[in-house]
Amino acid sequence: MRLIVTLILLIFIAAGIVLGALNADLVGYDLGFVRFELPKGAAVLVALVIGWLLGGLTAWLGLSSRQRRARRQGAADARGKAKTSPAGA
């Protein structure tokens, strides 16, 4: 399994190197407050990294809020059961 993962990783690294080499032209970007030029390959890589980070952050926030809600509901259920249980039991 480790060999397959290593081979897939090497294939993607080689594809990234080829993509960067074939797209070496500079492209200008104007963000309103800053202007800069990047090679096309670097711009694609930056866009992928930003998308990966934002997607991970969104997934993490979604899971953590769902877990927090479930924890609060579990605590409320436990308090409700404690109130309704007989005192002599």
C-alpha positions as a Markdown table, in Angstrom:
| # | Residue | x | y | z |
|---|---|---|---|---|
| 1 | Met | 0.0 | 0.0 | 0.0 |
| 2 | Arg | 2.8 | 2.4 | 0.9 |
| 3 | Leu | 4.4 | 1.7 | -2.5 |
| 4 | Ile | 1.2 | 2.6 | -4.3 |
| 5 | Val | 0.9 | 5.9 | -2.4 |
| 6 | Thr | 4.5 | 6.8 | -3.1 |
| 7 | Leu | 4.1 | 6.1 | -6.8 |
| 8 | Ile | 0.9 | 8.2 | -7.0 |
| 9 | Leu | 2.7 | 11.0 | -5.1 |
| 10 | Leu | 5.6 | 10.9 | -7.6 |
| 11 | Ile | 3.2 | 11.0 | -10.5 |
| 12 | Phe | 1.5 | 14.1 | -9.2 |
| 13 | Ile | 4.9 | 15.7 | -8.4 |
| 14 | Ala | 6.0 | 15.0 | -12.0 |
| 15 | Ala | 2.7 | 16.4 | -13.4 |
| 16 | Gly | 3.2 | 19.5 | -11.3 |
| 17 | Ile | 6.7 | 20.0 | -12.6 |
| 18 | Val | 5.6 | 19.6 | -16.2 |
| 19 | Leu | 2.6 | 21.9 | -15.6 |
| 20 | Gly | 4.9 | 24.5 | -14.2 |
| 21 | Ala | 7.4 | 24.2 | -17.0 |
| 22 | Leu | 4.8 | 24.4 | -19.7 |
| 23 | Asn | 3.1 | 27.4 | -18.1 |
| 24 | Ala | 6.2 | 29.6 | -17.3 |
| 25 | Asp | 4.6 | 32.8 | -18.8 |
| 26 | Leu | 4.1 | 35.6 | -16.4 |
| 27 | Val | 0.5 | 36.7 | -15.7 |
| 28 | Gly | -0.3 | 40.0 | -14.1 |
| 29 | Tyr | -2.8 | 40.2 | -11.2 |
| 30 | Asp | -4.4 | 43.3 | -9.9 |
| 31 | Leu | -6.2 | 42.8 | -6.6 |
| 32 | Gly | -7.1 | 46.5 | -6.2 |
| 33 | Phe | -4.7 | 47.2 | -3.4 |
| 34 | Val | -1.7 | 45.3 | -4.8 |
| 35 | Arg | -0.5 | 44.4 | -8.3 |
| 36 | Phe | 1.9 | 41.5 | -8.9 |
| 37 | Glu | 3.0 | 39.1 | -11.6 |
| 38 | Leu | 3.3 | 35.3 | -11.1 |
| 39 | Pro | 4.0 | 32.4 | -13.5 |
| 40 | Lys | 0.9 | 30.6 | -14.5 |
| 41 | Gly | 2.0 | 27.4 | -12.8 |
| 42 | Ala | 2.6 | 29.2 | -9.5 |
| 43 | Ala | -0.8 | 30.9 | -9.8 |
| 44 | Val | -2.5 | 27.5 | -10.3 |
| 45 | Leu | -0.6 | 26.1 | -7.4 |
| 46 | Val | -1.5 | 29.0 | -5.1 |
| 47 | Ala | -5.2 | 28.7 | -6.1 |
| 48 | Leu | -5.2 | 25.0 | -5.3 |
| 49 | Val | -3.5 | 25.5 | -1.9 |
| 50 | Ile | -6.0 | 28.3 | -1.0 |
| 51 | Gly | -8.9 | 26.1 | -2.0 |
| 52 | Trp | -7.5 | 23.2 | -0.1 |
| 53 | Leu | -7.1 | 25.3 | 3.1 |
| 54 | Leu | -10.5 | 27.0 | 2.8 |
| 55 | Gly | -12.2 | 23.6 | 2.2 |
| 56 | Gly | -10.4 | 22.1 | 5.2 |
| 57 | Leu | -11.4 | 25.0 | 7.4 |
| 58 | Thr | -15.0 | 24.8 | 6.3 |
| 59 | Ala | -15.1 | 21.0 | 6.9 |
| 60 | Trp | -13.5 | 21.5 | 10.3 |
| 61 | Leu | -15.9 | 24.2 | 11.4 |
| 62 | Gly | -18.9 | 22.2 | 10.2 |
| 63 | Leu | -17.8 | 19.1 | 12.1 |
| 64 | Ser | -16.9 | 21.0 | 15.3 |
| 65 | Ser | -20.2 | 22.9 | 15.4 |
| 66 | Arg | -22.1 | 19.6 | 14.8 |
| 67 | Gln | -20.1 | 17.9 | 17.6 |
| 68 | Arg | -20.7 | 20.9 | 19.9 |
| 69 | Arg | -24.5 | 20.8 | 19.2 |
| 70 | Ala | -24.5 | 17.0 | 19.9 |
| 71 | Arg | -22.6 | 17.5 | 23.1 |
| 72 | Arg | -25.1 | 20.2 | 24.3 |
| 73 | Gln | -28.0 | 18.0 | 23.4 |
| 74 | Gly | -26.5 | 15.0 | 25.2 |
| 75 | Ala | -25.9 | 17.1 | 28.3 |
| 76 | Ala | -29.5 | 18.4 | 28.1 |
| 77 | Asp | -30.8 | 14.8 | 27.8 |
| 78 | Ala | -28.7 | 13.7 | 30.8 |
| 79 | Arg | -30.1 | 16.5 | 32.9 |
| 80 | Gly | -33.6 | 15.7 | 31.8 |
| 81 | Lys | -33.1 | 12.0 | 32.8 |
| 82 | Ala | -31.6 | 13.0 | 36.1 |
| 83 | Lys | -34.7 | 15.1 | 37.0 |
| 84 | Thr | -37.2 | 12.4 | 36.1 |
| 85 | Ser | -35.4 | 9.5 | 37.8 |
| 86 | Pro | -36.9 | 8.4 | 41.2 |
| 87 | Ala | -35.0 | 9.6 | 44.2 |
| 88 | Gly | -35.1 | 6.2 | 46.0 |
| 89 | Ala | -33.6 | 4.2 | 43.2 |
